[in-house]
Amino acid sequence: MTPRGSVRRQVHIKRSPDEVWDFIGDPSRIAEWFPGITSATVDGTMRVITTGSGIPIPEEILTQDAVQRRFQYRITGPMVKFHTSTLDVLDLGDGTSLVVYAADAEPSTMALIIAGAAGNALRHLRTMMEGDA
């Protein structure tokens, strides 16, 4: 049995949870804030992202909950046996947000790859939303 990997990345963003959710909660907007993704096509609960190298990655949207500000998806392509990623936008009560990106994947090395990319994406999202200041 191949071990499953589990990782989590998070970032504090000085914007309201609703502002952050506008990006995170819309599956078609991922290319705006996730470096390395050039486009996303959404059809019902299916999303296909395309990487900068032109590789299409099919995904299934599992949860898109605006009340909890939670978005979950899984990669359905052949490169992983199992994958689930969860993005939560948490209200810190002071007009700012904590964005948490968790990924579980098999093989476990895939979780590390996803986490590295997700960490970069969260930092990019923060810079985008807060500006250079």
Helices and strands as residue ranges (DSSP letters): E 5-13, H 17-24, G 27-29, H 30-33, E 37-43, E 46-51, E 56-65, E 70-75, E 82-91, E 97-106, H 108-130
